[in-house]
Amino acid sequence: MRNNFFGISFCLLIFTAGFVAAFSGGPPDGRTGAPGESNCTVGCHSSSPLNSGSGTLTITGPSTYEPHGSSIMTIVISQMGQSRWGFEATALDTNDNFVGFFMDIEAIDRVQISPGGAREYVKHAFVGTDAGTSNVSPGWQINWQAPTTNVGPVTIYVAANAADNNNSNTGDFIYTESFTITPIVSSCCVASRGNVDNDPNDNVDISDLVFIVDFIFTNGSGPVCPEEANVDGDVGENIDISDLVYIVDFIFTGGPQPPACP
């Protein structure tokens, strides 16, 4: 029985060493602190509570994105006395679905990408832990590629580790942070509202009145530019009877000019 005990203990020791070493090559998926996920204090670096250290985690990059565009962001973690570093990140829309994809832009294999599954992750590789670099990590660049359509605000969720480089999961501090980027929305409105039929001269005339009557009452074609068809400029940008009344008043009774485009 004594031999079995030492045998089991030795196996557990080897397994634990391998477990810790494996994370220097990249954490498991799903540890970013994003909605529905845990973070790296769970089941591994648990000697200090989340975000309890004196360090900082920052994400910098563009505040907006264009469909099918590239957004390059930099992640840096720092803490005095620590000397090894790691991170994991994912990108979610407002429904907490992963959107877009990550690309590796580091000159050497400092980061790696875990595709597949419901969410994709970008995380440190072994070289990217920068073992022995004290107090401030060199940081990592990540490249998020936007989908081909506007998917609304996208949040990059990051968990990062300020480790003490003792080759164990003790003495480490885990931080989480998020960074939201919003789509660039181009306006189709040219000068002023009211050009419902989208004629090239941007005139507001009888043809616009006919177009909006057809659209509202006979299920006619929708306006090419809803912003311009929102003649009264209401906040909800609804195209309704009030827009029709506004055009009639402007054309026939000398009512006010439709408001300018935003």
Solvent accessible surface area in square Angstrom, and as a share of the most:
residue,aa,sasa,rsa
1,M,191,0.85
2,R,174,0.64
3,N,130,0.67
4,N,95,0.49
5,F,127,0.53
6,F,106,0.44
7,G,35,0.33
8,I,109,0.55
9,S,43,0.28
10,F,126,0.52
11,C,83,0.50
12,L,107,0.53
13,L,115,0.57
14,I,99,0.50
15,F,137,0.57
16,T,67,0.39
17,A,59,0.46
18,G,41,0.39
19,F,74,0.31
20,V,21,0.12
21,A,62,0.48
22,A,61,0.47
23,F,27,0.11
24,S,22,0.14
25,G,29,0.28
26,G,13,0.13
27,P,14,0.08
28,P,47,0.29
29,D,72,0.37
30,G,18,0.17
31,R,53,0.19
32,T,1,0.01
33,G,34,0.33
34,A,2,0.02
35,P,51,0.32
36,G,89,0.85
37,E,35,0.16
38,S,39,0.25
39,N,21,0.11
40,C,13,0.08
41,T,22,0.13
42,V,78,0.45
43,G,62,0.60
44,C,6,0.04
45,H,20,0.09
46,S,75,0.49
47,S,66,0.43
48,S,19,0.12
49,P,98,0.62
50,L,64,0.32
51,N,74,0.38
52,S,59,0.38
53,G,23,0.23
54,S,99,0.64
55,G,15,0.14
56,T,80,0.46
57,L,15,0.08
58,T,66,0.38
59,I,14,0.07
60,T,81,0.47
61,G,37,0.36
62,P,56,0.35
63,S,77,0.50
64,T,54,0.31
65,Y,6,0.02
66,E,103,0.46
67,P,53,0.33
68,H,129,0.57
69,G,21,0.20
70,S,66,0.42
71,S,2,0.01
72,I,80,0.41
73,M,1,0.00
74,T,41,0.24
75,I,0,0.00
76,V,42,0.24
77,I,0,0.00
78,S,24,0.15
79,Q,15,0.07
80,M,152,0.68
81,G,63,0.60
82,Q,14,0.06
83,S,20,0.13
84,R,30,0.11
85,W,4,0.01
86,G,3,0.03
87,F,3,0.01
88,E,0,0.00
89,A,0,0.00
90,T,0,0.00
91,A,0,0.00
92,L,0,0.00
93,D,22,0.11
94,T,101,0.59
95,N,114,0.58
96,D,55,0.29
97,N,84,0.43
98,F,38,0.16
99,V,20,0.11
100,G,23,0.22
101,F,93,0.39
102,F,8,0.03
103,M,90,0.40
104,D,67,0.35
105,I,59,0.30
106,E,36,0.16
107,A,108,0.84
108,I,100,0.51
109,D,104,0.54
110,R,28,0.10
111,V,5,0.03
112,Q,64,0.28
113,I,51,0.26
114,S,24,0.16
115,P,97,0.61
116,G,56,0.53
117,G,80,0.77
118,A,100,0.77
119,R,44,0.16
120,E,23,0.10
121,Y,14,0.06
122,V,1,0.01
123,K,9,0.04
124,H,12,0.05
125,A,13,0.10
126,F,124,0.52
127,V,79,0.46
128,G,0,0.00
129,T,4,0.02
130,D,26,0.13
131,A,57,0.44
132,G,50,0.48
133,T,49,0.29
134,S,68,0.44
135,N,48,0.24
136,V,76,0.44
137,S,4,0.03
138,P,80,0.50
139,G,7,0.07
140,W,2,0.01
141,Q,81,0.36
142,I,1,0.00
143,N,10,0.05
144,W,0,0.00
145,Q,26,0.12
146,A,1,0.01
147,P,32,0.20
148,T,95,0.55
149,T,85,0.50
150,N,79,0.40
151,V,47,0.27
152,G,19,0.18
153,P,55,0.35
154,V,0,0.00
155,T,23,0.13
156,I,0,0.00
157,Y,45,0.17
158,V,0,0.00
159,A,0,0.00
160,A,1,0.00
161,N,19,0.10
162,A,0,0.00
163,A,11,0.09
164,D,44,0.23
165,N,53,0.27
166,N,75,0.38
167,N,120,0.62
168,S,41,0.27
169,N,41,0.21
170,T,70,0.41
171,G,33,0.31
172,D,2,0.01
173,F,48,0.20
174,I,1,0.01
175,Y,12,0.04
176,T,36,0.21
177,E,77,0.35
178,S,52,0.34
179,F,42,0.17
180,T,68,0.39
181,I,0,0.00
182,T,56,0.33
183,P,21,0.13
184,I,84,0.42
185,V,115,0.66
186,S,97,0.62
187,S,60,0.39
188,C,62,0.37
189,C,14,0.08
190,V,119,0.68
191,A,59,0.45
192,S,20,0.13
193,R,20,0.07
194,G,0,0.00
195,N,6,0.03
196,V,3,0.02
197,D,37,0.19
198,N,64,0.33
199,D,33,0.17
200,P,135,0.85
201,N,114,0.58
202,D,36,0.19
203,N,73,0.38
204,V,25,0.14
205,D,50,0.26
206,I,86,0.43
207,S,52,0.34
208,D,0,0.00
209,L,25,0.13
210,V,91,0.53
211,F,53,0.22
212,I,0,0.00
213,V,57,0.33
214,D,61,0.32
215,F,63,0.26
216,I,50,0.25
217,F,118,0.49
218,T,88,0.51
219,N,145,0.74
220,G,19,0.19
221,S,83,0.54
222,G,43,0.41
223,P,17,0.11
224,V,110,0.63
225,C,5,0.03
226,P,70,0.44
227,E,32,0.14
228,E,0,0.00
229,A,0,0.00
230,N,0,0.00
231,V,0,0.00
232,D,39,0.20
233,G,27,0.26
234,D,47,0.24
235,V,153,0.88
236,G,54,0.52
237,E,70,0.32
238,N,88,0.45
239,I,36,0.18
240,D,51,0.26
241,I,85,0.43
242,S,50,0.32
243,D,0,0.00
244,L,23,0.11
245,V,88,0.51
246,Y,50,0.19
247,I,0,0.00
248,V,58,0.33
249,D,53,0.27
250,F,52,0.22
251,I,50,0.25
252,F,120,0.50
253,T,98,0.57
254,G,68,0.66
255,G,16,0.15
256,P,83,0.52
257,Q,107,0.47
258,P,3,0.02
259,P,49,0.31
260,A,74,0.57
261,C,22,0.13
262,P,115,0.72
